[in-house]
Amino acid sequence: MATPPFRVRDGVLRIYRVFDVADAIDLARAEAAAGGASRLKLLRVHSSAALQIPHPPLHLSLGRREVPLPSGPRQAQAHLHLFEYGVAGVVYDLPVAPGTPLEALVPLAEEVVVKATPELDQAARHEAAELCKALGMALEKPHHWEGLETYAVFLVRAFEEPVLARELLERAPLARLLLGETSAAALSGQEAADVVKHHFSYLEDDLAVVDWNSAFVYEPTGVHDIPDLLEFATAHLLELRYYDALLDRELHQIYDEMEVALGFSAMFTRRYGRLQRRTAALMLELSEMIERLENGVKIVGDFYLARLYQAAVGRFRLPAWQGDVLRKQRLLADVHRMLKDAADVRRADLFEVTIILLIAWEVLWALLR
């Protein structure tokens, strides 16, 4: 006998496009400039006892938008979230038509999760750029970076029939939905199990399944705590990717300039001093970034949301990305020490040359007299 479909009565697809727009954002100034903005707040009972957000991101409603998807434009409610470490996240809430089976959302998942969406990405980037331009002085060192992070959350508040978490895990096509897999062939048991292995439930009638590029959240209370925390992790990942790329560029340029500075003429220039100041400023910027990220969400307990957030951090491979950034930061510190040692040697050489020239001048002056 065929399994009856799980039909959504109330749900949305949340599409995230996250951009790095500045070195930092003064959220208080941005809140005053924007007007009508609010701060993110976790609403679940006991959430604040397990998770602390010292500087909650700013939430701004952008109104209704037409979202360009490969299958055609769709109407959505748009929002923008600003994080203190210079990240702007554009969120589109696409409503799911009442009565839609979960299986029918798989082609939409393929569009959003699997296929390239250049028009959607460009539209979201334009939204973020225009608002950041309007905020002006609230942004510290605004910049443009071509990179972005994407994420999608299928948020279901209610099904047509009461559903338990175990029933969804056993019978719903969650793995195919999160992968956007429309193939007629069935997923292997190993792949399906890997996709849904990070699942969490607080009560027997709620469920969150977190994958690396998408998530399924069944939340009868309608609270957005889980999608908000997943956006935090996505913003964290974007920042690490941005600074990883920045360090690659800076280290390559510094190495090129060091090769030029090895010549004898560098003894009479300030090239080493400029390189030292450049590496010192970059190390300071990295230290500030890492501190902001580490303080973005503080885990102070072992409650449900804290465990879920830690699982998302692991699923997004944030420790590996942070390890790469810290390794390059140590390499930059080594370069800074090398430059300092080289500058000291150059100053000593210049001092010796100066003494020799003075002695030679004294001898020559005596002979000429």
N, C-alpha and C positions, 0 to 999 in steps of 0.2 A: 504494500500500500504506500502511495506517495506521501511524503512528509508535507503537511500543510505549510504554506509560506509564512514567514514572519512579516506581517504588514505594518508599516510605520503609520502611526496616527499623527504624531507630532515630532518633527525632526528637521535638522538642517545639515548641510555640508559646509564646514568652515574651511575656507581656502586661505592660507597664509603666504604672504610674500614679504620677506624681511630684508632690509637694506641697511648698510652702514653709511650714515650720512654726515657724521662729525666725530671729532675726538671725544666730545662729551656734550651733554645737554643739561642746561640748568632747568630742571623740571618746574621749580617754583616760578621762575620767570616765564617759562613757556605756558604754564597754567594761567598766569595773569594775562598774558598776551592773547591766548586762544579764546578764552571766555566760553563758559558752558562745558568745560572739561571736568573730568573726575579722575580719581585715583583708583587703581585696581585694589580690591580687597577680597581676601579669601573668606567665604561665607559658611563653609562647613563647620559644624560644631567641633571644637577642640583643634581646628586647623592651626590657629595662631599659636597654640602651645607646642606644636611640632615644627612649624615653619615660620620664620620671620622674614619679612621683606622690608629692610630699612628704608629703601627709597622706592616706593611703589611706582610703577610706570603710569604715565598719563594716558587716559582714554578719551578719544574724541570721536564723536559720531559724524560721519560724512554724508549720511542720508542714502537714498537709493541710487544704485548704479547699474549700468548694463555691463555685464561681465562677458568679454569675448572668449568663447570656447571653440574648439575645433568643430563641434556639432552645431554651433550657432550661438548667438548672444542669449544670456539668461539674466533675469532680474535678480538683484541681490541687495542686501543691506550692507553698507560699507562702514568700517571703523578704522581708526589709526591709533596705534599704541607707540608711545615714545619712551625709551629706556635711557637712564642717565648716562650709560656708557656709549652714547652716540648712535643708537640703533632705532630705526623706525620700522614698525611692522604694520602692513596693511592687511586687513582681514575682511573677506567677503563671506557673508552668510547667505548661502543659496537654500531656499526652503525646499523641503521634500514634500511632494504632493501627498496628501492623506490617502492611505490605502496602497501606497507603493510597496511592493515586496522588496526585501533586502537584495534578492537576486537581480532585480531590475536596476539597482544602483551600480552594479559592477561595470557596465560600459562607461558610466559617468566617472567612476574611479579610474578607469583606464585613461580617460581624457585628462584628468587632473593630476594623477600620480605618475603615469607612465609616459605619456606623450609630451613632447615639447610644447610649451604655451607661450611663444614669444609675444603675441599681442596682449595676453593677460599680464605677462611680466612687465611689458612696457607701460601698460595702463596703470598698474600698481606703482611703478617707479615714478610716473608722472604725478600721481596723487601725493606720494611722499615728498617729492621735490617741491611741489607747489606749496604745500603746507609748511615745510621747513623754511622756504624762502619768506613766507609771511611771518614766521616766528623770529627771524632776524637774529638779534643779539642773544637769544636764548641758546644758540648753537655755538659751541667753542670749536674753532677751526673746522668749519664745514668743508666737506670734500665729496668727490664723486668716485665711486668704485663700481666696476662693472659686475662684481660678484653679487650673489643673493642666495638666500636660503628659502626653500619651499617646504610646506607641510600641509597636510589635509586631515581634518578630524570629522568623522561621521558621528554627529551628536544626535542621539535619539532620546527624546523625553518620554515617549509613550508608544507602545504598540497597540494594535486594535484589540488584542487579547492579552491578559496578564502573562508575563514571561519571566522565568527565573534565569539567573546567570548560567547555571549548568546546562539549561536547555539550549541557550544560544551557543555555548561552547561545543555542545554535542552535535547540533543539527543545523545551525545557521552557517551560511557560506562566508564566514569572517575572513578566512585566509585569502580566498579569491577576491573579496572586497578590498582588503588592505593592499593586495598586490596589484589590483586592477587587471586581473587575469581573466580574459574573455575566451581563452581557448576551449574547444569542445572537450578536449582530453582532461581528465581529472588531475589535480595536483597530487604529487607523491605524498605519502604519509609523512615522510621526513620533512619536506618543505612546509606542509601545512602545520605540523607540530612546531617547527621553528618560528613561524610567524606568530602563532597565538601563545607561545610559551610565557610571554610577559603579560599575563592577565591578572587583574586585581578586582576584588569585590569587597565592599565593606558590609553591605547587607546582601541577602540572597537574591534580591531583585535589582541589583545594579552591577555593572560590569565595565571595566576599562581594559582594552587590549592595545598595547603600545608597540608599534613597529618603528623602523628607522625613518620612514618617510610618510607615514600615515598612522591614524589611530581610530579605533571604534570606541565610543563612549555611550553607554546606556545609563542615563541618569534621570530617574523619575522625578527628582526634586527640581530639575531644570537649572541647578547651580552650574556655573562655568568654571569652577576651580580647576578641574583637571585640564581642560583645554588651555586655560591661562598658564598653568605650570608647564605644559608642553611648549607653549610659545616662549616662556623663559628659557627653556633648554635650547630651543631653536635659535634664539637671539644669542645665547652664550656660544653656540657652535659657530654662528656667523662671525662673531668677534674674533674667535680663535683663528678661523680661516683668513680673516682680513689681516691680522697681524702676522700670521705665518707667511702670507704672500708679501707683506710689507718687508719683513726681515729678509726674505730671499732677495728682493730688489735692492735693499739697502746694503746688505753684505756684498753683493756682486759689485755695486758701485764703489764701495769702500775699498774692496780688493783692487779694483782698477786704479783708483786714485793712489793707493799705496805703492803700486808698481811704478807710477810716475814719480812718486816722492822719493824713490830709492836713489835717484841720481845725485851727483855732487852738487848741482844747483839748488837742491832742496835745503842745503845748509843755510842758504841765504834767504829763504822764504818762510812764510808762516803756514805752509800747507799742513804740517803735522798738527799745529795748534787748531786749525779749522777742523781737521778730521777728529781730533780729540773731543772738541766741543760737540760735534755732530753725533759721535757715538755716545757721549754722556747724555745728551738730550734724548736720544732714542731709548737708552736704558731707563731713563726716568719715566718716559711715556709708557714703556712696557710695564714697569712696576706699578704705575697708577692703574693701568688697564687690568692687570691681574688682581689687584686689590678690589677694584670695582666689581669684577666678575665673581670673586670669591664671596663678596659681601652682598651680592644681588639677592640670593636666597640662602638664608642660614638655617640649617637643619639642627634643631635643638631637642628633638624627640623622635620616637619611633612609631608615630601614628601612621595611619593608612596612606595619607597623601605624601608623607615624607618617604615612605618606602617606594611609592609609585614614582616620585620625582627622581630618586636615586636610580631606579631601574631605567628611566628614560635617559638619564645622564650616561649610563652604561651603554644603552642601545644606540645612542647617537655617537658613541665612541669619543666623548668629550675628554676623558683622561688621556687617550692617545694623542689627540690634537694638542692638549695642553702640554703634554710631555714634549712634543716637537717644538712648540713655541719656547718652552723653558730651555731646551737644549740649544736652540739658536740664540737665546738670550745669554746663556753662558758663553757661547762662541763669541758673541758680540763683546762680552766683558773681557774675554781673552784678547780680542783685537784691540780693545781700549788700553789694556795694560801694555800690549806690544807697542802701540803708538806712543804711549808715555815713555817707555824705555827707549824707543828710537829717538824721540824728541830730546830726551836727556843726553843721549849719545851725541846727537847733532849739536846741541848747545855746548857740550864739552869740547867737541871738535872745533866749533867756531871760536870758543874761548882760546884754545891752543893756537889756532891759526892767527888770532888777533895778537897773542903774545909774541909769536914768531915774527909777525910783521912789525910790531913795535921794536923788537930787538934789532931787526934788520934795518929799520929806519934810523935807530940810534947809531948803529955802526956806520951806515951810509952817511949820516949827517956829520959824524966825527971825521970821516975821510974827506968829505967835501970841504970842511973847515980847514 
